[in-house]
Amino acid sequence: MAVTARKREEPRAQQPGIVQFLRDVYDELRKVVWPTGGELYRYTLVVIFTVIILGIFIGGTDYLLGEIAKRTLYNNGVH
């Protein structure tokens, strides 16, 4: 006969109220290291530059693949 172990049910912790939750959120936000104005400006420029470069790359790739498809598939190689 097989013996199975039963898990003991652990007592549940009391759920904190909304006031305790907001206090905990406030305490955690105080621990955050916020960026300085200069860092924020630099990070913003990096994001904008990256988006522009990726947009150009994806747009260019889409255009080239579209032209290849037009010339090979739709016109059967005839211009």
C-alpha positions in Angstrom: 0.0 0.0 0.0 1.4 3.4 -1.0 1.7 6.1 1.6 1.2 9.6 0.4 2.2 12.6 2.4 -0.4 15.3 2.8 0.7 18.9 2.7 0.0 20.9 5.7 -2.0 24.0 5.0 0.0 27.1 6.0 -1.9 29.8 7.7 -2.6 32.7 5.3 -1.0 36.1 6.1 -3.5 38.8 6.8 -4.2 41.0 3.8 -3.1 44.5 4.4 -5.5 47.3 3.8 -5.3 50.0 1.2 -3.6 52.4 3.6 -0.8 49.9 4.3 -0.5 49.2 0.6 -0.1 52.9 -0.2 2.5 53.3 2.6 4.5 50.4 1.2 4.3 51.9 -2.3 5.5 55.2 -0.9 8.4 53.5 0.9 9.5 51.7 -2.2 9.4 54.8 -4.4 11.7 56.5 -1.9 14.3 53.8 -2.6 14.3 54.5 -6.3 17.3 56.3 -7.7 15.8 58.8 -10.1 17.8 60.0 -13.1 19.2 63.6 -13.1 18.1 66.1 -15.7 21.2 65.5 -17.8 20.8 61.7 -17.7 17.2 62.0 -18.7 18.1 64.3 -21.6 20.8 61.9 -22.8 18.6 58.8 -22.5 15.8 60.6 -24.4 18.2 61.4 -27.2 19.4 57.8 -27.3 15.8 56.5 -27.6 14.9 59.0 -30.3 18.0 58.2 -32.3 17.5 54.5 -32.0 13.9 54.8 -33.1 14.9 56.9 -36.2 17.6 54.4 -37.2 15.4 51.4 -36.8 12.6 53.1 -38.6 14.9 53.9 -41.6 16.2 50.3 -41.6 12.7 48.7 -41.4 11.3 51.2 -44.0 14.2 50.6 -46.3 14.0 46.8 -46.0 10.2 46.9 -46.7 10.7 49.1 -49.7 13.5 46.9 -51.2 11.5 43.7 -50.6 8.4 45.3 -52.1 10.3 46.3 -55.2 11.9 42.9 -55.6 8.4 41.3 -55.2 6.9 43.7 -57.8 9.7 43.0 -60.3 9.8 39.2 -59.9 6.4 38.0 -58.9 3.9 40.5 -60.3 5.5 41.2 -63.7 7.1 37.9 -64.3 10.4 39.6 -64.8 9.1 42.0 -67.5 9.4 45.8 -66.8 
